[in-house]
Amino acid sequence: MSETPAPPIQLVPGNSLITKTPEEGRMLAIKMSRLIIKATQPDNAVRERLRGVYAEDAGMLIAIGQTVATEFATIAAANNYWR
């Protein structure tokens, strides 16, 4: 019996980086960062197991913050820095 493949992950929710506010942009950046992890490691059980590893590793937590910051910078530029 073959498994039905999972639907593709939409890496840019709503296919748009445009948000009304910087706060919404930051939330989108976090969501997009999480989607990258899901796309990179599609096995939910593996992701759950690894959560405990990075939760205790300061370097990994900093890397997560950098990923969100990079996504946010892209979103901010797309929104003309909400001017």
C-alpha positions in Angstrom: 0.0 0.0 0.0 1.5 3.4 -1.0 1.0 6.5 1.0 -0.6 9.6 -0.5 2.0 12.3 -0.7 1.6 15.3 1.5 0.4 18.4 -0.3 3.2 20.9 -1.0 3.9 23.4 1.7 3.1 27.0 0.8 6.3 28.7 1.9 4.8 32.2 1.5 1.4 32.1 3.1 -1.2 33.7 0.9 1.6 34.1 -1.7 2.2 37.6 -0.4 4.7 39.4 1.8 2.5 42.4 2.2 1.3 43.1 5.7 -0.6 46.0 7.3 1.8 46.5 10.2 5.3 45.7 11.3 3.8 43.4 14.0 2.0 41.4 11.3 5.2 41.3 9.3 7.1 39.9 12.3 4.4 37.2 12.8 4.7 36.4 9.1 8.5 36.1 9.5 8.1 33.7 12.3 5.6 31.6 10.4 7.8 31.5 7.3 10.8 30.5 9.4 8.8 27.6 10.8 7.7 26.6 7.4 11.3 26.4 6.2 12.0 23.9 9.1 8.9 21.9 8.1 10.0 21.8 4.4 13.5 20.8 5.4 12.4 18.1 7.8 9.0 16.9 6.8 8.8 14.1 9.4 6.8 15.5 12.3 8.2 12.9 14.7 11.7 13.9 13.9 10.9 17.6 14.4 9.3 16.8 17.8 12.3 14.8 18.9 14.7 17.6 17.9 12.8 20.3 19.6 14.3 19.3 23.0 17.8 19.5 21.4 17.7 23.0 20.1 15.7 24.2 23.1 18.8 23.7 25.3 21.3 25.0 22.8 22.0 28.7 22.9 23.7 28.7 19.5 20.8 27.0 17.9 18.4 29.4 19.4 20.4 32.4 18.2 20.4 30.8 14.7 16.6 30.6 14.8 16.5 34.3 15.8 18.8 35.1 12.8 16.5 33.2 10.5 13.5 35.1 11.7 15.4 38.4 11.4 16.3 37.6 7.8 12.8 36.7 6.9 11.6 39.9 8.6 14.1 42.1 6.7 12.7 40.7 3.4 9.1 41.3 4.5 10.0 44.9 5.7 11.6 45.7 2.4 8.6 44.3 0.5 6.4 46.6 2.6 8.6 49.6 1.9 9.3 49.6 5.7 5.6 50.5 6.3 6.0 54.1 5.1 
